[in-house]
Amino acid sequence: MLKKIYKAMVLSRTASAANDALRTLSDSQLNDIGLSRASFVSEIVNSVRADLDNAENRMSTRDMISVLINPNLAGSV
């Protein structure tokens, strides 16, 4: 149950961050990476969801969290 809550929180934050990033990208930049404004957020969220599913199948929760945390930012909060 906690894994599902954690996954929902990560996906929610991912969508929020993708929306923030979308505001700063021009149409030509999106075209360069092969995404449209309509599909950008869903593609990013689906990518993270797939990464979480793969990580969940391979690792424990503690290991999964350590992979998702940027080591340069660990302990900064």
PDB file with SEQRES, HELIX, SHEET and CRYST1 records, atoms N, CA, C and O in Angstrom:
SEQRES   1 A   77  MET LEU LYS LYS ILE TYR LYS ALA MET VAL LEU SER ARG          
SEQRES   2 A   77  THR ALA SER ALA ALA ASN ASP ALA LEU ARG THR LEU SER          
SEQRES   3 A   77  ASP SER GLN LEU ASN ASP ILE GLY LEU SER ARG ALA SER          
SEQRES   4 A   77  PHE VAL SER GLU ILE VAL ASN SER VAL ARG ALA ASP LEU          
SEQRES   5 A   77  ASP ASN ALA GLU ASN ARG MET SER THR ARG ASP MET ILE          
SEQRES   6 A   77  SER VAL LEU ILE ASN PRO ASN LEU ALA GLY SER VAL              
HELIX    1 AA1 LEU A    2  THR A   24  1                                  23    
HELIX    2 AA2 ASP A   27  ILE A   33  1                                   7    
HELIX    3 AA3 PHE A   40  ARG A   58  1                                  19    
HELIX    4 AA4 THR A   61  LEU A   68  1                                   8    
CRYST1    1.000    1.000    1.000  90.00  90.00  90.00 P 1           1          
ATOM      1  N   MET A   1       0.818  -1.185   0.000  1.00  0.00           N  
ATOM      2  CA  MET A   1       0.000   0.000   0.000  1.00  0.00           C  
ATOM      3  C   MET A   1       0.867   1.255   0.000  1.00  0.00           C  
ATOM      4  O   MET A   1       0.581   2.202  -0.733  1.00  0.00           O  
ATOM      5  N   LEU A   2       1.913   1.274   0.805  1.00  0.00           N  
ATOM      6  CA  LEU A   2       2.781   2.441   0.844  1.00  0.00           C  
ATOM      7  C   LEU A   2       3.507   2.644  -0.482  1.00  0.00           C  
ATOM      8  O   LEU A   2       3.776   3.775  -0.886  1.00  0.00           O  
ATOM      9  N   LYS A   3       3.818   1.548  -1.148  1.00  0.00           N  
ATOM     10  CA  LYS A   3       4.461   1.657  -2.453  1.00  0.00           C  
ATOM     11  C   LYS A   3       3.543   2.343  -3.449  1.00  0.00           C  
ATOM     12  O   LYS A   3       3.996   3.150  -4.260  1.00  0.00           O  
ATOM     13  N   LYS A   4       2.241   2.023  -3.391  1.00  0.00           N  
ATOM     14  CA  LYS A   4       1.280   2.654  -4.295  1.00  0.00           C  
ATOM     15  C   LYS A   4       1.152   4.141  -4.002  1.00  0.00           C  
ATOM     16  O   LYS A   4       1.065   4.950  -4.926  1.00  0.00           O  
ATOM     17  N   ILE A   5       1.140   4.504  -2.741  1.00  0.00           N  
ATOM     18  CA  ILE A   5       1.058   5.915  -2.362  1.00  0.00           C  
ATOM     19  C   ILE A   5       2.314   6.648  -2.809  1.00  0.00           C  
ATOM     20  O   ILE A   5       2.240   7.748  -3.356  1.00  0.00           O  
ATOM     21  N   TYR A   6       3.457   6.035  -2.577  1.00  0.00           N  
ATOM     22  CA  TYR A   6       4.724   6.636  -2.993  1.00  0.00           C  
ATOM     23  C   TYR A   6       4.758   6.824  -4.509  1.00  0.00           C  
ATOM     24  O   TYR A   6       5.158   7.877  -5.005  1.00  0.00           O  
ATOM     25  N   LYS A   7       4.337   5.798  -5.231  1.00  0.00           N  
ATOM     26  CA  LYS A   7       4.333   5.874  -6.693  1.00  0.00           C  
ATOM     27  C   LYS A   7       3.396   6.984  -7.176  1.00  0.00           C  
ATOM     28  O   LYS A   7       3.737   7.722  -8.099  1.00  0.00           O  
ATOM     29  N   ALA A   8       2.231   7.103  -6.563  1.00  0.00           N  
ATOM     30  CA  ALA A   8       1.288   8.157  -6.940  1.00  0.00           C  
ATOM     31  C   ALA A   8       1.875   9.536  -6.673  1.00  0.00           C  
ATOM     32  O   ALA A   8       1.695  10.457  -7.469  1.00  0.00           O  
ATOM     33  N   MET A   9       2.578   9.678  -5.552  1.00  0.00           N  
ATOM     34  CA  MET A   9       3.198  10.958  -5.235  1.00  0.00           C  
ATOM     35  C   MET A   9       4.295  11.308  -6.238  1.00  0.00           C  
ATOM     36  O   MET A   9       4.396  12.452  -6.681  1.00  0.00           O  
ATOM     37  N   VAL A  10       5.107  10.329  -6.590  1.00  0.00           N  
ATOM     38  CA  VAL A  10       6.186  10.562  -7.559  1.00  0.00           C  
ATOM     39  C   VAL A  10       5.604  10.931  -8.918  1.00  0.00           C  
ATOM     40  O   VAL A  10       6.093  11.857  -9.566  1.00  0.00           O  
ATOM     41  N   LEU A  11       4.576  10.228  -9.356  1.00  0.00           N  
ATOM     42  CA  LEU A  11       3.976  10.518 -10.653  1.00  0.00           C  
ATOM     43  C   LEU A  11       3.290  11.885 -10.669  1.00  0.00           C  
ATOM     44  O   LEU A  11       3.326  12.592 -11.676  1.00  0.00           O  
ATOM     45  N   SER A  12       2.674  12.246  -9.565  1.00  0.00           N  
ATOM     46  CA  SER A  12       2.050  13.562  -9.463  1.00  0.00           C  
ATOM     47  C   SER A  12       3.096  14.671  -9.546  1.00  0.00           C  
ATOM     48  O   SER A  12       2.910  15.660 -10.255  1.00  0.00           O  
ATOM     49  N   ARG A  13       4.178  14.500  -8.829  1.00  0.00           N  
ATOM     50  CA  ARG A  13       5.255  15.492  -8.858  1.00  0.00           C  
ATOM     51  C   ARG A  13       5.921  15.541 -10.236  1.00  0.00           C  
ATOM     52  O   ARG A  13       6.330  16.609 -10.692  1.00  0.00           O  
ATOM     53  N   THR A  14       6.025  14.408 -10.885  1.00  0.00           N  
ATOM     54  CA  THR A  14       6.589  14.347 -12.231  1.00  0.00           C  
ATOM     55  C   THR A  14       5.729  15.143 -13.209  1.00  0.00           C  
ATOM     56  O   THR A  14       6.251  15.895 -14.032  1.00  0.00           O  
ATOM     57  N   ALA A  15       4.416  14.975 -13.118  1.00  0.00           N  
ATOM     58  CA  ALA A  15       3.510  15.716 -13.997  1.00  0.00           C  
ATOM     59  C   ALA A  15       3.620  17.218 -13.741  1.00  0.00           C  
ATOM     60  O   ALA A  15       3.614  18.016 -14.679  1.00  0.00           O  
ATOM     61  N   SER A  16       3.718  17.591 -12.485  1.00  0.00           N  
ATOM     62  CA  SER A  16       3.861  19.010 -12.145  1.00  0.00           C  
ATOM     63  C   SER A  16       5.167  19.586 -12.697  1.00  0.00           C  
ATOM     64  O   SER A  16       5.179  20.680 -13.261  1.00  0.00           O  
ATOM     65  N   ALA A  17       6.254  18.851 -12.532  1.00  0.00           N  
ATOM     66  CA  ALA A  17       7.549  19.305 -13.036  1.00  0.00           C  
ATOM     67  C   ALA A  17       7.552  19.362 -14.560  1.00  0.00           C  
ATOM     68  O   ALA A  17       8.134  20.275 -15.146  1.00  0.00           O  
ATOM     69  N   ALA A  18       6.905  18.392 -15.204  1.00  0.00           N  
ATOM     70  CA  ALA A  18       6.833  18.389 -16.665  1.00  0.00           C  
ATOM     71  C   ALA A  18       6.033  19.588 -17.172  1.00  0.00           C  
ATOM     72  O   ALA A  18       6.392  20.191 -18.183  1.00  0.00           O  
ATOM     73  N   ASN A  19       4.951  19.934 -16.472  1.00  0.00           N  
ATOM     74  CA  ASN A  19       4.185  21.125 -16.844  1.00  0.00           C  
ATOM     75  C   ASN A  19       5.020  22.390 -16.692  1.00  0.00           C  
ATOM     76  O   ASN A  19       4.951  23.280 -17.539  1.00  0.00           O  
ATOM     77  N   ASP A  20       5.803  22.479 -15.629  1.00  0.00           N  
ATOM     78  CA  ASP A  20       6.692  23.627 -15.448  1.00  0.00           C  
ATOM     79  C   ASP A  20       7.720  23.701 -16.564  1.00  0.00           C  
ATOM     80  O   ASP A  20       7.991  24.778 -17.095  1.00  0.00           O  
ATOM     81  N   ALA A  21       8.289  22.566 -16.919  1.00  0.00           N  
ATOM     82  CA  ALA A  21       9.286  22.534 -17.995  1.00  0.00           C  
ATOM     83  C   ALA A  21       8.652  22.880 -19.334  1.00  0.00           C  
ATOM     84  O   ALA A  21       9.274  23.540 -20.168  1.00  0.00           O  
ATOM     85  N   LEU A  22       7.435  22.444 -19.538  1.00  0.00           N  
ATOM     86  CA  LEU A  22       6.737  22.702 -20.795  1.00  0.00           C  
ATOM     87  C   LEU A  22       6.566  24.199 -21.038  1.00  0.00           C  
ATOM     88  O   LEU A  22       6.629  24.663 -22.176  1.00  0.00           O  
ATOM     89  N   ARG A  23       6.354  24.935 -19.979  1.00  0.00           N  
ATOM     90  CA  ARG A  23       6.188  26.391 -20.112  1.00  0.00           C  
ATOM     91  C   ARG A  23       7.449  27.079 -20.633  1.00  0.00           C  
ATOM     92  O   ARG A  23       7.371  28.149 -21.237  1.00  0.00           O  
ATOM     93  N   THR A  24       8.606  26.465 -20.400  1.00  0.00           N  
ATOM     94  CA  THR A  24       9.860  27.099 -20.808  1.00  0.00           C  
ATOM     95  C   THR A  24      10.352  26.631 -22.174  1.00  0.00           C  
ATOM     96  O   THR A  24      11.282  27.215 -22.729  1.00  0.00           O  
ATOM     97  N   LEU A  25       9.735  25.580 -22.722  1.00  0.00           N  
ATOM     98  CA  LEU A  25      10.181  25.036 -24.001  1.00  0.00           C  
ATOM     99  C   LEU A  25       9.433  25.672 -25.166  1.00  0.00           C  
ATOM    100  O   LEU A  25       8.224  25.891 -25.101  1.00  0.00           O  
ATOM    101  N   SER A  26      10.171  25.962 -26.226  1.00  0.00           N  
ATOM    102  CA  SER A  26       9.543  26.487 -27.440  1.00  0.00           C  
ATOM    103  C   SER A  26       9.056  25.317 -28.291  1.00  0.00           C  
ATOM    104  O   SER A  26       9.421  24.165 -28.057  1.00  0.00           O  
ATOM    105  N   ASP A  27       8.235  25.632 -29.271  1.00  0.00           N  
ATOM    106  CA  ASP A  27       7.733  24.590 -30.163  1.00  0.00           C  
ATOM    107  C   ASP A  27       8.869  23.932 -30.941  1.00  0.00           C  
ATOM    108  O   ASP A  27       8.830  22.726 -31.187  1.00  0.00           O  
ATOM    109  N   SER A  28       9.886  24.713 -31.332  1.00  0.00           N  
ATOM    110  CA  SER A  28      11.001  24.116 -32.080  1.00  0.00           C  
ATOM    111  C   SER A  28      11.827  23.192 -31.186  1.00  0.00           C  
ATOM    112  O   SER A  28      12.334  22.174 -31.659  1.00  0.00           O  
ATOM    113  N   GLN A  29      11.971  23.529 -29.897  1.00  0.00           N  
ATOM    114  CA  GLN A  29      12.684  22.646 -28.974  1.00  0.00           C  
ATOM    115  C   GLN A  29      11.913  21.340 -28.786  1.00  0.00           C  
ATOM    116  O   GLN A  29      12.505  20.261 -28.763  1.00  0.00           O  
ATOM    117  N   LEU A  30      10.598  21.443 -28.651  1.00  0.00           N  
ATOM    118  CA  LEU A  30       9.777  20.241 -28.526  1.00  0.00           C  
ATOM    119  C   LEU A  30       9.864  19.394 -29.793  1.00  0.00           C  
ATOM    120  O   LEU A  30       9.928  18.166 -29.729  1.00  0.00           O  
ATOM    121  N   ASN A  31       9.865  20.059 -30.933  1.00  0.00           N  
ATOM    122  CA  ASN A  31       9.988  19.338 -32.200  1.00  0.00           C  
ATOM    123  C   ASN A  31      11.332  18.619 -32.281  1.00  0.00           C  
ATOM    124  O   ASN A  31      11.414  17.507 -32.803  1.00  0.00           O  
ATOM    125  N   ASP A  32      12.387  19.255 -31.763  1.00  0.00           N  
ATOM    126  CA  ASP A  32      13.711  18.641 -31.782  1.00  0.00           C  
ATOM    127  C   ASP A  32      13.760  17.347 -30.965  1.00  0.00           C  
ATOM    128  O   ASP A  32      14.472  16.410 -31.326  1.00  0.00           O  
ATOM    129  N   ILE A  33      13.013  17.297 -29.877  1.00  0.00           N  
ATOM    130  CA  ILE A  33      13.017  16.080 -29.059  1.00  0.00           C  
ATOM    131  C   ILE A  33      11.900  15.116 -29.457  1.00  0.00           C  
ATOM    132  O   ILE A  33      11.759  14.041 -28.873  1.00  0.00           O  
ATOM    133  N   GLY A  34      11.114  15.507 -30.449  1.00  0.00           N  
ATOM    134  CA  GLY A  34      10.111  14.612 -31.003  1.00  0.00           C  
ATOM    135  C   GLY A  34       8.813  14.534 -30.223  1.00  0.00           C  
ATOM    136  O   GLY A  34       8.106  13.529 -30.289  1.00  0.00           O  
ATOM    137  N   LEU A  35       8.497  15.582 -29.488  1.00  0.00           N  
ATOM    138  CA  LEU A  35       7.257  15.604 -28.718  1.00  0.00           C  
ATOM    139  C   LEU A  35       6.455  16.848 -29.063  1.00  0.00           C  
ATOM    140  O   LEU A  35       7.003  17.847 -29.529  1.00  0.00           O  
ATOM    141  N   SER A  36       5.154  16.775 -28.829  1.00  0.00           N  
ATOM    142  CA  SER A  36       4.293  17.942 -29.023  1.00  0.00           C  
ATOM    143  C   SER A  36       3.864  18.469 -27.661  1.00  0.00           C  
ATOM    144  O   SER A  36       4.057  17.809 -26.640  1.00  0.00           O  
ATOM    145  N   ARG A  37       3.288  19.648 -27.655  1.00  0.00           N  
ATOM    146  CA  ARG A  37       2.793  20.207 -26.390  1.00  0.00           C  
ATOM    147  C   ARG A  37       1.720  19.305 -25.777  1.00  0.00           C  
ATOM    148  O   ARG A  37       1.637  19.160 -24.557  1.00  0.00           O  
ATOM    149  N   ALA A  38       0.911  18.709 -26.632  1.00  0.00           N  
ATOM    150  CA  ALA A  38      -0.179  17.862 -26.147  1.00  0.00           C  
ATOM    151  C   ALA A  38       0.321  16.559 -25.518  1.00  0.00           C  
ATOM    152  O   ALA A  38      -0.314  16.028 -24.607  1.00  0.00           O  
ATOM    153  N   SER A  39       1.454  16.044 -26.000  1.00  0.00           N  
ATOM    154  CA  SER A  39       1.909  14.742 -25.514  1.00  0.00           C  
ATOM    155  C   SER A  39       3.084  14.815 -24.541  1.00  0.00           C  
ATOM    156  O   SER A  39       3.472  13.792 -23.977  1.00  0.00           O  
ATOM    157  N   PHE A  40       3.651  15.986 -24.334  1.00  0.00           N  
ATOM    158  CA  PHE A  40       4.872  16.115 -23.534  1.00  0.00           C  
ATOM    159  C   PHE A  40       4.700  15.556 -22.124  1.00  0.00           C  
ATOM    160  O   PHE A  40       5.469  14.691 -21.704  1.00  0.00           O  
ATOM    161  N   VAL A  41       3.713  16.034 -21.401  1.00  0.00           N  
ATOM    162  CA  VAL A  41       3.528  15.634 -20.004  1.00  0.00           C  
ATOM    163  C   VAL A  41       3.228  14.143 -19.899  1.00  0.00           C  
ATOM    164  O   VAL A  41       3.801  13.450 -19.058  1.00  0.00           O  
ATOM    165  N   SER A  42       2.335  13.650 -20.746  1.00  0.00           N  
ATOM    166  CA  SER A  42       1.985  12.234 -20.655  1.00  0.00           C  
ATOM    167  C   SER A  42       3.174  11.337 -21.007  1.00  0.00           C  
ATOM    168  O   SER A  42       3.338  10.275 -20.407  1.00  0.00           O  
ATOM    169  N   GLU A  43       3.993  11.741 -21.958  1.00  0.00           N  
ATOM    170  CA  GLU A  43       5.179  10.949 -22.308  1.00  0.00           C  
ATOM    171  C   GLU A  43       6.171  10.897 -21.146  1.00  0.00           C  
ATOM    172  O   GLU A  43       6.736   9.842 -20.860  1.00  0.00           O  
ATOM    173  N   ILE A  44       6.383  12.028 -20.479  1.00  0.00           N  
ATOM    174  CA  ILE A  44       7.304  12.074 -19.345  1.00  0.00           C  
ATOM    175  C   ILE A  44       6.770  11.209 -18.200  1.00  0.00           C  
ATOM    176  O   ILE A  44       7.513  10.422 -17.614  1.00  0.00           O  
ATOM    177  N   VAL A  45       5.493  11.357 -17.887  1.00  0.00           N  
ATOM    178  CA  VAL A  45       4.887  10.578 -16.799  1.00  0.00           C  
ATOM    179  C   VAL A  45       4.942   9.085 -17.122  1.00  0.00           C  
ATOM    180  O   VAL A  45       5.255   8.275 -16.249  1.00  0.00           O  
ATOM    181  N   ASN A  46       4.641   8.717 -18.364  1.00  0.00           N  
ATOM    182  CA  ASN A  46       4.700   7.299 -18.743  1.00  0.00           C  
ATOM    183  C   ASN A  46       6.115   6.758 -18.645  1.00  0.00           C  
ATOM    184  O   ASN A  46       6.311   5.604 -18.264  1.00  0.00           O  
ATOM    185  N   SER A  47       7.104   7.574 -18.985  1.00  0.00           N  
ATOM    186  CA  SER A  47       8.493   7.154 -18.881  1.00  0.00           C  
ATOM    187  C   SER A  47       8.878   6.893 -17.425  1.00  0.00           C  
ATOM    188  O   SER A  47       9.519   5.889 -17.117  1.00  0.00           O  
ATOM    189  N   VAL A  48       8.487   7.793 -16.543  1.00  0.00           N  
ATOM    190  CA  VAL A  48       8.792   7.632 -15.120  1.00  0.00           C  
ATOM    191  C   VAL A  48       8.028   6.438 -14.553  1.00  0.00           C  
ATOM    192  O   VAL A  48       8.567   5.684 -13.743  1.00  0.00           O  
ATOM    193  N   ARG A  49       6.776   6.265 -14.974  1.00  0.00           N  
ATOM    194  CA  ARG A  49       5.988   5.122 -14.513  1.00  0.00           C  
ATOM    195  C   ARG A  49       6.673   3.811 -14.903  1.00  0.00           C  
ATOM    196  O   ARG A  49       6.761   2.888 -14.093  1.00  0.00           O  
ATOM    197  N   ALA A  50       7.150   3.733 -16.128  1.00  0.00           N  
ATOM    198  CA  ALA A  50       7.850   2.528 -16.578  1.00  0.00           C  
ATOM    199  C   ALA A  50       9.123   2.306 -15.772  1.00  0.00           C  
ATOM    200  O   ALA A  50       9.438   1.174 -15.405  1.00  0.00           O  
ATOM    201  N   ASP A  51       9.862   3.388 -15.493  1.00  0.00           N  
ATOM    202  CA  ASP A  51      11.071   3.268 -14.677  1.00  0.00           C  
ATOM    203  C   ASP A  51      10.744   2.773 -13.272  1.00  0.00           C  
ATOM    204  O   ASP A  51      11.449   1.923 -12.728  1.00  0.00           O  
ATOM    205  N   LEU A  52       9.681   3.305 -12.691  1.00  0.00           N  
ATOM    206  CA  LEU A  52       9.280   2.864 -11.352  1.00  0.00           C  
ATOM    207  C   LEU A  52       8.851   1.402 -11.355  1.00  0.00           C  
ATOM    208  O   LEU A  52       9.205   0.647 -10.450  1.00  0.00           O  
ATOM    209  N   ASP A  53       8.093   1.005 -12.367  1.00  0.00           N  
ATOM    210  CA  ASP A  53       7.658  -0.399 -12.455  1.00  0.00           C  
ATOM    211  C   ASP A  53       8.850  -1.327 -12.580  1.00  0.00           C  
ATOM    212  O   ASP A  53       8.907  -2.369 -11.927  1.00  0.00           O  
ATOM    213  N   ASN A  54       9.806  -0.947 -13.422  1.00  0.00           N  
ATOM    214  CA  ASN A  54      10.999  -1.777 -13.584  1.00  0.00           C  
ATOM    215  C   ASN A  54      11.823  -1.817 -12.301  1.00  0.00           C  
ATOM    216  O   ASN A  54      12.322  -2.873 -11.912  1.00  0.00           O  
ATOM    217  N   ALA A  55      11.963  -0.676 -11.649  1.00  0.00           N  
ATOM    218  CA  ALA A  55      12.730  -0.618 -10.408  1.00  0.00           C  
ATOM    219  C   ALA A  55      12.044  -1.423  -9.309  1.00  0.00           C  
ATOM    220  O   ALA A  55      12.705  -2.091  -8.515  1.00  0.00           O  
ATOM    221  N   GLU A  56      10.729  -1.357  -9.269  1.00  0.00           N  
ATOM    222  CA  GLU A  56       9.974  -2.093  -8.247  1.00  0.00           C  
ATOM    223  C   GLU A  56      10.147  -3.591  -8.424  1.00  0.00           C  
ATOM    224  O   GLU A  56      10.205  -4.339  -7.448  1.00  0.00           O  
ATOM    225  N   ASN A  57      10.229  -4.014  -9.646  1.00  0.00           N  
ATOM    226  CA  ASN A  57      10.395  -5.445  -9.913  1.00  0.00           C  
ATOM    227  C   ASN A  57      11.807  -5.928  -9.597  1.00  0.00           C  
ATOM    228  O   ASN A  57      12.014  -7.108  -9.314  1.00  0.00           O  
ATOM    229  N   ARG A  58      12.775  -5.018  -9.644  1.00  0.00           N  
ATOM    230  CA  ARG A  58      14.168  -5.407  -9.446  1.00  0.00           C  
ATOM    231  C   ARG A  58      14.675  -5.163  -8.029  1.00  0.00           C  
ATOM    232  O   ARG A  58      15.552  -5.889  -7.563  1.00  0.00           O  
ATOM    233  N   MET A  59      14.147  -4.165  -7.338  1.00  0.00           N  
ATOM    234  CA  MET A  59      14.773  -3.731  -6.090  1.00  0.00           C  
ATOM    235  C   MET A  59      13.780  -3.605  -4.945  1.00  0.00           C  
ATOM    236  O   MET A  59      12.564  -3.617  -5.135  1.00  0.00           O  
ATOM    237  N   SER A  60      14.341  -3.485  -3.763  1.00  0.00           N  
ATOM    238  CA  SER A  60      13.518  -3.172  -2.603  1.00  0.00           C  
ATOM    239  C   SER A  60      13.158  -1.690  -2.648  1.00  0.00           C  
ATOM    240  O   SER A  60      13.722  -0.940  -3.445  1.00  0.00           O  
ATOM    241  N   THR A  61      12.239  -1.268  -1.813  1.00  0.00           N  
ATOM    242  CA  THR A  61      11.826   0.129  -1.784  1.00  0.00           C  
ATOM    243  C   THR A  61      12.993   1.040  -1.422  1.00  0.00           C  
ATOM    244  O   THR A  61      13.156   2.101  -2.024  1.00  0.00           O  
ATOM    245  N   ARG A  62      13.796   0.648  -0.461  1.00  0.00           N  
ATOM    246  CA  ARG A  62      14.940   1.477  -0.047  1.00  0.00           C  
ATOM    247  C   ARG A  62      15.906   1.671  -1.211  1.00  0.00           C  
ATOM    248  O   ARG A  62      16.399   2.775  -1.443  1.00  0.00           O  
ATOM    249  N   ASP A  63      16.167   0.603  -1.932  1.00  0.00           N  
ATOM    250  CA  ASP A  63      17.056   0.699  -3.083  1.00  0.00           C  
ATOM    251  C   ASP A  63      16.438   1.563  -4.180  1.00  0.00           C  
ATOM    252  O   ASP A  63      17.144   2.332  -4.833  1.00  0.00           O  
ATOM    253  N   MET A  64      15.112   1.440  -4.388  1.00  0.00           N  
ATOM    254  CA  MET A  64      14.427   2.207  -5.404  1.00  0.00           C  
ATOM    255  C   MET A  64      14.504   3.705  -5.098  1.00  0.00           C  
ATOM    256  O   MET A  64      14.730   4.512  -5.999  1.00  0.00           O  
ATOM    257  N   ILE A  65      14.318   4.070  -3.844  1.00  0.00           N  
ATOM    258  CA  ILE A  65      14.389   5.474  -3.461  1.00  0.00           C  
ATOM    259  C   ILE A  65      15.794   6.012  -3.666  1.00  0.00           C  
ATOM    260  O   ILE A  65      15.958   7.142  -4.125  1.00  0.00           O  
ATOM    261  N   SER A  66      16.790   5.240  -3.342  1.00  0.00           N  
ATOM    262  CA  SER A  66      18.162   5.714  -3.504  1.00  0.00           C  
ATOM    263  C   SER A  66      18.512   5.925  -4.975  1.00  0.00           C  
ATOM    264  O   SER A  66      19.345   6.775  -5.291  1.00  0.00           O  
ATOM    265  N   VAL A  67      17.896   5.174  -5.870  1.00  0.00           N  
ATOM    266  CA  VAL A  67      18.135   5.361  -7.300  1.00  0.00           C  
ATOM    267  C   VAL A  67      17.464   6.641  -7.792  1.00  0.00           C  
ATOM    268  O   VAL A  67      18.014   7.352  -8.633  1.00  0.00           O  
ATOM    269  N   LEU A  68      16.277   6.933  -7.267  1.00  0.00           N  
ATOM    270  CA  LEU A  68      15.527   8.100  -7.729  1.00  0.00           C  
ATOM    271  C   LEU A  68      16.086   9.413  -7.190  1.00  0.00           C  
ATOM    272  O   LEU A  68      15.865  10.464  -7.791  1.00  0.00           O  
ATOM    273  N   ILE A  69      16.801   9.372  -6.074  1.00  0.00           N  
ATOM    274  CA  ILE A  69      17.328  10.588  -5.477  1.00  0.00           C  
ATOM    275  C   ILE A  69      18.637  10.950  -6.154  1.00  0.00           C  
ATOM    276  O   ILE A  69      19.535  10.118  -6.282  1.00  0.00           O  
ATOM    277  N   ASN A  70      18.735  12.180  -6.578  1.00  0.00           N  
ATOM    278  CA  ASN A  70      19.987  12.679  -7.160  1.00  0.00           C  
ATOM    279  C   ASN A  70      21.039  12.698  -6.067  1.00  0.00           C  
ATOM    280  O   ASN A  70      20.849  13.378  -5.058  1.00  0.00           O  
ATOM    281  N   PRO A  71      22.154  11.970  -6.229  1.00  0.00           N  
ATOM    282  CA  PRO A  71      23.155  11.894  -5.171  1.00  0.00           C  
ATOM    283  C   PRO A  71      23.770  13.246  -4.847  1.00  0.00           C  
ATOM    284  O   PRO A  71      24.289  13.437  -3.747  1.00  0.00           O  
ATOM    285  N   ASN A  72      23.722  14.179  -5.774  1.00  0.00           N  
ATOM    286  CA  ASN A  72      24.261  15.511  -5.508  1.00  0.00           C  
ATOM    287  C   ASN A  72      23.357  16.309  -4.566  1.00  0.00           C  
ATOM    288  O   ASN A  72      23.801  17.269  -3.938  1.00  0.00           O  
ATOM    289  N   LEU A  73      22.093  15.907  -4.474  1.00  0.00           N  
ATOM    290  CA  LEU A  73      21.144  16.636  -3.639  1.00  0.00           C  
ATOM    291  C   LEU A  73      20.806  15.902  -2.340  1.00  0.00           C  
ATOM    292  O   LEU A  73      20.125  16.461  -1.481  1.00  0.00           O  
ATOM    293  N   ALA A  74      21.260  14.691  -2.188  1.00  0.00           N  
ATOM    294  CA  ALA A  74      20.952  13.903  -1.001  1.00  0.00           C  
ATOM    295  C   ALA A  74      21.453  14.622   0.259  1.00  0.00           C  
ATOM    296  O   ALA A  74      22.607  15.044   0.330  1.00  0.00           O  
ATOM    297  N   GLY A  75      20.583  14.748   1.223  1.00  0.00           N  
ATOM    298  CA  GLY A  75      20.946  15.389   2.477  1.00  0.00           C  
ATOM    299  C   GLY A  75      20.859  16.903   2.462  1.00  0.00           C  
ATOM    300  O   GLY A  75      21.172  17.543   3.466  1.00  0.00           O  
ATOM    301  N   SER A  76      20.441  17.498   1.345  1.00  0.00           N  
ATOM    302  CA  SER A  76      20.404  18.956   1.265  1.00  0.00           C  
ATOM    303  C   SER A  76      19.147  19.532   1.869  1.00  0.00           C  
ATOM    304  O   SER A  76      19.073  20.734   2.122  1.00  0.00           O  
ATOM    305  N   VAL A  77      18.146  18.683   2.105  1.00  0.00           N  
ATOM    306  CA  VAL A  77      16.883  19.184   2.663  1.00  0.00           C  
ATOM    307  C   VAL A  77      16.850  18.940   4.145  1.00  0.00           C  
ATOM    308  O   VAL A  77      15.873  19.288   4.807  1.00  0.00           O  
TER     309      VAL A  77                                                      
END                                                                             
